[in-house]
């Protein structure tokens, strides 16, 4: 059944105010009352699960300022796209722990950038401990929405992705349903593998507005379905029973026209609910830069636009969960 109010999820913590995936970002999101927080996980050279939006860390840490790591800079093809920078899988956890985090979008979020250089990266176990402690301190259940990044890529490097995540969740007492756990990925294969490991949680399949899932491209080539095809009624029929829900790019709900005016809410949420699937959406951000054209106000990309009008379309669609960058605004609006 759809929730009366959507789950408000601190997307990488509170990245509207603090550098994403840092201790202060998570602490702030939890203090502002989110229902859950979302860590993304990637791997180190020694198999540690670390919390980074991407395995390329040049834009979110000060690694470029460390001359001892200059020779680690490389170009790699990840999910079919070439990236140049520094990659978590080329560092041990001890080495990564010497780095300090930075705001990924400093021109848009200078306030957050003022916290650059103050905090080291986190491991998954660190975030799980932070959330458990906050649940005890606040006297309420707070969840974790764990996103698995680039599973096929890491499996190709020899990592047992599902096995490592299952072991970590069990070691931290998050694998048996003691606290709310949601597991999500843009690749359905790893979700099935983790489910087969017996990890109790809500399994959510992420759908982009364009492109195709890399695990299926790797297996099926040009025959792989697109994300958009998987969001159609026929595609949702195939997902029902395999996953518990989907998480869609907000544009799939807003359905903007060529001038950036919404024609939504689209039917995707109702279609998924009709098949027993929960629906989350990402990402609700308040700045003009992230709003569709209809809801931008003025030319300053970093200024707040009419985010409430955009979020109203999303709320009217009946979503079960929303990822937010500004938790105070998200909690205030969606509850």
Secondary structure, 3 states (H helix, E strand, C coil): CCCCCCEEEEECCCCCCCCCCCHHHHHHHHHCCCCEEECEEEECCCCCEEECCCCECCCCECHHHCHHHHHHCEEEEECCEEEEECEHHHCCHHHHCCCCECCCCCCCCHHHHCCCCCCCCEEHHHHHHHHHHHHHHHCCCCEEEEEECCHHHHHHCCCCHHHHHHHHHHHCCCCCCCCCEEEEECCHHHHHHHHHCCCCCEEEEEECCCCECHHHHHHHHHHCCEHHHHCCHHHHHHHECCECEEEEECHHHHCECCCCCECCCCCHHHHHHHCCCEEEEEEECCEHHHCCHHHCCCCCCCCECCHHHHHHHHHHCCCCEEEECCHHHHHHHHC
